[in-house]
Amino acid sequence: MTARLEAWLAAAGGRMETVGYPRAGGRARGCRLVPAGTARGRVLLAHGAGNDALYPLHALCKTLLRAGLEVFAFDLDGHGRESSTVFDVERIEDALADAAERAEEHGPPLPLHLLGHSLGGSLVLHALSRPGWERVVSAAAISAPVRLRIGWTVLRELRGFFGRATLAQREHYGAWGVVPAVGPLKRRAFPFRGPPGGFGYVAEVQALLERLRLEDAAERIRTPVLLVYSRGDGIVPAEQGELLASRIPGARLEMLERAAHWCVPFEPRTVARVAEWLEAA
């Protein structure tokens, strides 16, 4: 899947650089996507649980690159076939800081934006509530959970996944590549390396979300933030987006109506609104 994006970027006059750095008991992979011409800003991109640095965000990355924004995407702790890190609830909070350091170390000084999907969005919001991120000029969080709702809704999510927005992603991933990892399915492509004795990534993520306490953290955020949620999301209910929007000063909430959790980053409206928000900052 990365090869498709790299080929597209080369044809557009840009380039992809892979950066490896020590992190969380192993090495993490970062991907710097550099647009053609002079970049006007840098987007630090954090993916969701069970995915990797660039899935399911190819369409969004391409739109940001067309807008002249450099993207630095990285594997969160415990994720990524080309990384060897281990997920640790007590250490992953610093993953964004390490990635930002690598992004800025290997590239020219640029205005910094944060973008996170699902778990990555929660980590972005938590980071913005802490000292040391005052240089961030804008941020966007897509379906960032305060907590996860897991149960029969997962079956509804699977049914909702195979819609028009998903089928349109075949140009980025291919027919099989667009299918996400669910349970043991596709775990070779999207591994999760948790601590010994763990109960899988869902339980680990739930524990992390309890630790982040986003309801309280939201009130300390002063960076302009765009929140994107969907009323069709059965895993991260829309009410969580409304809660965060009410607590983050000046936040903008973009609410989709039907998209399932796995489909929100695919939606053309999501891609357009996030790109407009980051580009305008």
C-alpha positions as a Markdown table, in Angstrom:
| # | Residue | x | y | z |
|---|---|---|---|---|
| 1 | Met | 0.0 | 0.0 | 0.0 |
| 2 | Thr | 2.9 | 2.4 | 0.8 |
| 3 | Ala | 4.3 | 1.7 | -2.6 |
| 4 | Arg | 1.2 | 3.0 | -4.3 |
| 5 | Leu | 1.4 | 6.3 | -2.4 |
| 6 | Glu | 5.1 | 6.6 | -3.0 |
| 7 | Ala | 4.6 | 6.1 | -6.7 |
| 8 | Trp | 1.8 | 8.7 | -6.8 |
| 9 | Leu | 4.0 | 11.2 | -4.9 |
| 10 | Ala | 6.9 | 10.7 | -7.2 |
| 11 | Ala | 4.7 | 11.2 | -10.3 |
| 12 | Ala | 3.4 | 14.5 | -8.7 |
| 13 | Gly | 7.0 | 15.7 | -8.2 |
| 14 | Gly | 7.3 | 15.0 | -4.5 |
| 15 | Arg | 9.1 | 12.3 | -2.5 |
| 16 | Met | 8.8 | 9.9 | 0.4 |
| 17 | Glu | 11.5 | 9.5 | 3.0 |
| 18 | Thr | 11.5 | 6.8 | 5.6 |
| 19 | Val | 12.9 | 7.6 | 9.1 |
| 20 | Gly | 13.7 | 5.1 | 11.7 |
| 21 | Tyr | 14.3 | 6.0 | 15.4 |
| 22 | Pro | 14.5 | 4.2 | 18.8 |
| 23 | Arg | 11.3 | 4.1 | 20.6 |
| 24 | Ala | 9.3 | 2.0 | 23.2 |
| 25 | Gly | 11.6 | -1.0 | 23.4 |
| 26 | Gly | 12.3 | -1.1 | 19.7 |
| 27 | Arg | 12.4 | 1.1 | 16.6 |
| 28 | Ala | 9.6 | 3.2 | 15.1 |
| 29 | Arg | 9.1 | 4.0 | 11.5 |
| 30 | Gly | 8.2 | 7.5 | 10.3 |
| 31 | Cys | 7.3 | 8.4 | 6.8 |
| 32 | Arg | 8.0 | 12.0 | 5.6 |
| 33 | Leu | 5.8 | 12.9 | 2.6 |
| 34 | Val | 7.2 | 15.9 | 0.9 |
| 35 | Pro | 5.1 | 17.8 | -1.7 |
| 36 | Ala | 6.4 | 19.3 | -4.9 |
| 37 | Gly | 7.8 | 22.8 | -4.5 |
| 38 | Thr | 8.3 | 24.5 | -1.2 |
| 39 | Ala | 6.2 | 23.2 | 1.7 |
| 40 | Arg | 4.1 | 25.8 | 3.6 |
| 41 | Gly | 3.6 | 23.7 | 6.7 |
| 42 | Arg | 4.2 | 20.3 | 8.4 |
| 43 | Val | 1.4 | 18.0 | 9.5 |
| 44 | Leu | 2.3 | 15.4 | 12.2 |
| 45 | Leu | -0.1 | 12.5 | 11.6 |
| 46 | Ala | -1.1 | 10.0 | 14.3 |
| 47 | His | -3.1 | 6.9 | 13.1 |
| 48 | Gly | -5.7 | 4.8 | 14.9 |
| 49 | Ala | -5.5 | 1.6 | 17.0 |
| 50 | Gly | -4.9 | -1.5 | 14.9 |
| 51 | Asn | -3.8 | 0.4 | 11.8 |
| 52 | Asp | -0.4 | 1.8 | 10.8 |
| 53 | Ala | 1.2 | 5.1 | 9.9 |
| 54 | Leu | -0.7 | 5.6 | 6.6 |
| 55 | Tyr | -3.8 | 3.4 | 6.7 |
| 56 | Pro | -6.6 | 4.5 | 6.2 |
| 57 | Leu | -5.4 | 8.0 | 5.4 |
| 58 | His | -4.0 | 7.9 | 1.8 |
| 59 | Ala | -6.7 | 10.1 | 0.3 |
| 60 | Leu | -6.3 | 12.7 | 3.1 |
| 61 | Cys | -2.5 | 12.7 | 2.8 |
| 62 | Lys | -2.8 | 13.3 | -1.0 |
| 63 | Thr | -5.1 | 16.2 | -0.4 |
| 64 | Leu | -2.7 | 17.7 | 2.1 |
| 65 | Leu | 0.2 | 17.3 | -0.2 |
| 66 | Arg | -1.7 | 19.0 | -3.1 |
| 67 | Ala | -2.2 | 21.9 | -0.7 |
| 68 | Gly | 1.5 | 22.2 | -0.2 |
| 69 | Leu | 1.7 | 20.7 | 3.3 |
| 70 | Glu | 4.4 | 18.2 | 4.3 |
| 71 | Val | 3.1 | 15.2 | 6.2 |
| 72 | Phe | 5.1 | 13.2 | 8.8 |
| 73 | Ala | 3.2 | 10.0 | 9.6 |
| 74 | Phe | 4.5 | 7.5 | 12.1 |
| 75 | Asp | 3.7 | 4.1 | 13.6 |
| 76 | Leu | 2.3 | 4.4 | 17.1 |
| 77 | Asp | 3.9 | 2.2 | 19.8 |
| 78 | Gly | 3.1 | -1.5 | 19.2 |
| 79 | His | 1.9 | -0.9 | 15.6 |
| 80 | Gly | 3.4 | -1.1 | 12.2 |
| 81 | Arg | 4.9 | -4.1 | 10.3 |
| 82 | Glu | 8.1 | -2.2 | 9.8 |
| 83 | Ser | 8.4 | -1.1 | 13.4 |
| 84 | Ser | 9.4 | -3.1 | 16.5 |
| 85 | Thr | 8.0 | -1.1 | 19.3 |
| 86 | Val | 5.7 | -2.4 | 22.1 |
| 87 | Phe | 2.5 | -0.8 | 23.3 |
| 88 | Asp | 2.7 | 0.4 | 26.9 |
| 89 | Val | -0.1 | 2.5 | 28.4 |
| 90 | Glu | 2.3 | 4.4 | 30.6 |
| 91 | Arg | 4.7 | 5.3 | 27.8 |
| 92 | Ile | 2.7 | 6.0 | 24.7 |
| 93 | Glu | 1.7 | 9.5 | 25.8 |
| 94 | Asp | 5.1 | 10.6 | 24.7 |
| 95 | Ala | 4.9 | 9.1 | 21.2 |
| 96 | Leu | 3.8 | 12.3 | 19.5 |
| 97 | Ala | 6.7 | 14.3 | 21.1 |
| 98 | Asp | 9.3 | 11.9 | 19.8 |
| 99 | Ala | 7.7 | 11.9 | 16.4 |
| 100 | Ala | 7.6 | 15.7 | 16.3 |
| 101 | Glu | 11.3 | 15.8 | 17.3 |
| 102 | Arg | 12.2 | 13.5 | 14.4 |
| 103 | Ala | 10.0 | 15.3 | 11.9 |
| 104 | Glu | 11.6 | 18.7 | 12.8 |
| 105 | Glu | 15.1 | 17.2 | 13.1 |
| 106 | His | 15.2 | 15.9 | 9.5 |
| 107 | Gly | 13.3 | 18.7 | 7.8 |
| 108 | Pro | 13.3 | 22.5 | 7.5 |
| 109 | Pro | 11.5 | 24.7 | 10.1 |
| 110 | Leu | 7.8 | 24.8 | 9.2 |
| 111 | Pro | 4.6 | 25.8 | 11.0 |
| 112 | Leu | 3.4 | 22.6 | 12.8 |
| 113 | His | -0.1 | 21.2 | 12.6 |
| 114 | Leu | -1.4 | 18.0 | 14.5 |
| 115 | Leu | -3.8 | 15.5 | 12.9 |
| 116 | Gly | -5.0 | 12.3 | 14.5 |
| 117 | His | -7.5 | 9.6 | 13.6 |
| 118 | Ser | -9.3 | 7.6 | 16.3 |
| 119 | Leu | -6.8 | 6.7 | 19.0 |
| 120 | Gly | -4.3 | 9.1 | 17.3 |
| 121 | Gly | -6.9 | 11.9 | 17.6 |
| 122 | Ser | -7.2 | 11.2 | 21.4 |
| 123 | Leu | -3.4 | 11.4 | 21.7 |
| 124 | Val | -3.4 | 14.7 | 19.8 |
| 125 | Leu | -6.0 | 16.2 | 22.1 |
| 126 | His | -4.1 | 15.0 | 25.1 |
| 127 | Ala | -0.8 | 16.4 | 23.9 |
| 128 | Leu | -2.4 | 19.8 | 23.2 |
| 129 | Ser | -3.5 | 20.0 | 26.8 |
| 130 | Arg | 0.1 | 19.7 | 28.1 |
| 131 | Pro | 2.9 | 22.2 | 28.2 |
| 132 | Gly | 5.4 | 22.2 | 25.3 |
| 133 | Trp | 3.0 | 22.2 | 22.4 |
| 134 | Glu | 2.4 | 26.0 | 22.1 |
| 135 | Arg | 4.1 | 26.1 | 18.7 |
| 136 | Val | 1.2 | 24.1 | 17.1 |
| 137 | Val | -0.8 | 26.4 | 14.9 |
| 138 | Ser | -3.8 | 24.2 | 14.4 |
| 139 | Ala | -5.1 | 20.6 | 14.9 |
| 140 | Ala | -7.7 | 18.2 | 13.8 |
| 141 | Ala | -9.0 | 15.0 | 15.4 |
| 142 | Ile | -11.2 | 12.5 | 13.5 |
| 143 | Ser | -13.4 | 10.2 | 15.6 |
| 144 | Ala | -11.2 | 10.6 | 18.6 |
| 145 | Pro | -12.6 | 8.5 | 21.5 |
| 146 | Val | -13.1 | 9.5 | 25.0 |
| 147 | Arg | -13.9 | 5.8 | 25.5 |
| 148 | Leu | -14.8 | 3.0 | 23.2 |
| 149 | Arg | -18.2 | 1.3 | 22.8 |
| 150 | Ile | -17.6 | -2.3 | 22.0 |
| 151 | Gly | -20.3 | -5.0 | 21.6 |
| 152 | Trp | -22.9 | -5.7 | 19.0 |
| 153 | Thr | -22.1 | -2.3 | 17.3 |
| 154 | Val | -19.0 | -3.9 | 15.8 |
| 155 | Leu | -21.3 | -6.0 | 13.6 |
| 156 | Arg | -23.1 | -2.9 | 12.4 |
| 157 | Glu | -19.7 | -1.3 | 11.7 |
| 158 | Leu | -18.7 | -4.2 | 9.5 |
| 159 | Arg | -22.0 | -3.9 | 7.5 |
| 160 | Gly | -21.5 | -0.1 | 7.2 |
| 161 | Phe | -17.9 | -0.4 | 6.1 |
| 162 | Phe | -18.7 | -1.7 | 2.6 |
| 163 | Gly | -20.3 | 1.4 | 1.1 |
| 164 | Arg | -19.5 | 3.9 | -1.6 |
| 165 | Ala | -16.8 | 5.7 | 0.3 |
| 166 | Thr | -15.0 | 2.5 | 1.0 |
| 167 | Leu | -15.2 | 1.2 | -2.6 |
| 168 | Ala | -13.7 | 4.5 | -3.8 |
| 169 | Gln | -10.6 | 3.8 | -1.8 |
| 170 | Arg | -9.6 | 0.8 | -4.0 |
| 171 | Glu | -7.5 | 3.2 | -6.1 |
| 172 | His | -5.3 | 3.9 | -3.0 |
| 173 | Tyr | -5.1 | 0.4 | -1.5 |
| 174 | Gly | -6.4 | -2.2 | -4.0 |
| 175 | Ala | -9.4 | -4.4 | -3.4 |
| 176 | Trp | -7.9 | -6.5 | -0.5 |
| 177 | Gly | -5.8 | -3.7 | 0.9 |
| 178 | Val | -8.8 | -1.5 | 1.7 |
| 179 | Val | -10.1 | -4.2 | 4.1 |
| 180 | Pro | -9.2 | -3.2 | 7.7 |
| 181 | Ala | -7.7 | -5.6 | 10.4 |
| 182 | Val | -10.5 | -7.0 | 12.6 |
| 183 | Gly | -9.7 | -9.4 | 15.4 |
| 184 | Pro | -7.1 | -11.9 | 14.0 |
| 185 | Leu | -7.9 | -10.9 | 10.4 |
| 186 | Lys | -4.9 | -9.2 | 8.6 |
| 187 | Arg | -2.8 | -9.0 | 11.7 |
| 188 | Arg | 0.3 | -9.8 | 9.7 |
| 189 | Ala | -0.3 | -6.6 | 7.7 |
| 190 | Phe | -1.4 | -4.6 | 10.8 |
| 191 | Pro | 0.2 | -6.2 | 13.9 |
| 192 | Phe | -0.3 | -5.2 | 17.5 |
| 193 | Arg | 2.5 | -5.8 | 19.9 |
| 194 | Gly | 1.2 | -5.4 | 23.4 |
| 195 | Pro | 2.7 | -6.2 | 26.8 |
| 196 | Pro | 2.9 | -9.9 | 27.9 |
| 197 | Gly | -0.4 | -11.0 | 29.4 |
| 198 | Gly | -2.4 | -8.3 | 27.6 |
| 199 | Phe | -6.0 | -8.9 | 26.5 |
| 200 | Gly | -5.6 | -7.5 | 23.0 |
| 201 | Tyr | -5.5 | -3.9 | 21.8 |
| 202 | Val | -9.1 | -3.1 | 22.6 |
| 203 | Ala | -8.6 | -3.6 | 26.4 |
| 204 | Glu | -5.2 | -1.8 | 26.2 |
| 205 | Val | -6.8 | 1.2 | 24.4 |
| 206 | Gln | -9.6 | 1.4 | 26.9 |
| 207 | Ala | -7.1 | 1.5 | 29.7 |
| 208 | Leu | -5.2 | 4.2 | 27.9 |
| 209 | Leu | -8.3 | 6.3 | 27.4 |
| 210 | Glu | -9.1 | 6.2 | 31.1 |
| 211 | Arg | -5.6 | 7.4 | 31.8 |
| 212 | Leu | -5.9 | 10.3 | 29.3 |
| 213 | Arg | -9.1 | 11.8 | 30.9 |
| 214 | Leu | -9.9 | 13.8 | 27.8 |
| 215 | Glu | -13.0 | 15.3 | 29.3 |
| 216 | Asp | -10.7 | 17.2 | 31.7 |
| 217 | Ala | -7.8 | 17.7 | 29.3 |
| 218 | Ala | -10.1 | 19.3 | 26.7 |
| 219 | Glu | -10.6 | 22.4 | 28.9 |
| 220 | Arg | -6.9 | 23.1 | 28.9 |
| 221 | Ile | -6.5 | 23.2 | 25.1 |
| 222 | Arg | -5.9 | 26.6 | 23.5 |
| 223 | Thr | -5.0 | 25.6 | 20.0 |
| 224 | Pro | -7.6 | 25.9 | 17.3 |
| 225 | Val | -9.1 | 22.4 | 16.9 |
| 226 | Leu | -11.4 | 20.8 | 14.3 |
| 227 | Leu | -13.4 | 17.8 | 15.5 |
| 228 | Val | -14.9 | 15.4 | 13.0 |
| 229 | Tyr | -17.4 | 12.8 | 14.2 |
| 230 | Ser | -20.4 | 10.8 | 12.8 |
| 231 | Arg | -23.8 | 9.9 | 14.0 |
| 232 | Gly | -23.4 | 6.6 | 12.3 |
| 233 | Asp | -20.3 | 5.7 | 14.4 |
| 234 | Gly | -21.1 | 2.8 | 16.7 |
| 235 | Ile | -17.7 | 2.6 | 18.3 |
| 236 | Val | -17.1 | 6.3 | 19.1 |
| 237 | Pro | -20.6 | 7.8 | 19.5 |
| 238 | Ala | -21.3 | 11.3 | 18.2 |
| 239 | Glu | -22.1 | 12.5 | 21.7 |
| 240 | Gln | -18.4 | 12.2 | 22.6 |
| 241 | Gly | -17.6 | 14.8 | 19.9 |
| 242 | Glu | -20.3 | 17.1 | 21.1 |
| 243 | Leu | -18.9 | 16.7 | 24.7 |
| 244 | Leu | -15.3 | 17.6 | 23.6 |
| 245 | Ala | -16.5 | 20.5 | 21.4 |
| 246 | Ser | -18.3 | 22.0 | 24.4 |
| 247 | Arg | -15.2 | 21.8 | 26.5 |
| 248 | Ile | -12.5 | 22.9 | 24.0 |
| 249 | Pro | -12.5 | 26.7 | 23.8 |
| 250 | Gly | -13.3 | 27.8 | 20.2 |
| 251 | Ala | -13.4 | 24.2 | 18.8 |
| 252 | Arg | -15.3 | 23.6 | 15.5 |
| 253 | Leu | -17.4 | 20.4 | 15.3 |
| 254 | Glu | -18.0 | 18.8 | 11.9 |
| 255 | Met | -20.7 | 16.1 | 12.2 |
| 256 | Leu | -21.4 | 13.5 | 9.6 |
| 257 | Glu | -24.7 | 11.7 | 9.5 |
| 258 | Arg | -24.2 | 8.1 | 8.4 |
| 259 | Ala | -20.5 | 7.1 | 8.2 |
| 260 | Ala | -19.4 | 4.1 | 10.3 |
| 261 | His | -16.3 | 4.5 | 12.5 |
| 262 | Trp | -14.0 | 2.9 | 10.0 |
| 263 | Cys | -15.4 | 5.0 | 7.1 |
| 264 | Val | -15.2 | 8.5 | 8.6 |
| 265 | Pro | -11.6 | 9.2 | 7.3 |
| 266 | Phe | -12.7 | 8.0 | 3.9 |
| 267 | Glu | -15.6 | 10.4 | 3.5 |
| 268 | Pro | -15.0 | 13.2 | 1.0 |
| 269 | Arg | -16.5 | 15.7 | 3.4 |
| 270 | Thr | -14.0 | 14.7 | 6.1 |
| 271 | Val | -11.0 | 15.0 | 3.7 |
| 272 | Ala | -12.2 | 18.4 | 2.4 |
| 273 | Arg | -12.9 | 19.9 | 5.8 |
| 274 | Val | -9.7 | 18.7 | 7.4 |
| 275 | Ala | -7.6 | 19.9 | 4.5 |
| 276 | Glu | -9.4 | 23.3 | 4.5 |
| 277 | Trp | -8.9 | 23.7 | 8.2 |
| 278 | Leu | -5.2 | 22.9 | 8.3 |
| 279 | Glu | -4.5 | 24.9 | 5.1 |
| 280 | Ala | -6.2 | 28.0 | 6.3 |
| 281 | Ala | -4.4 | 28.1 | 9.7 |
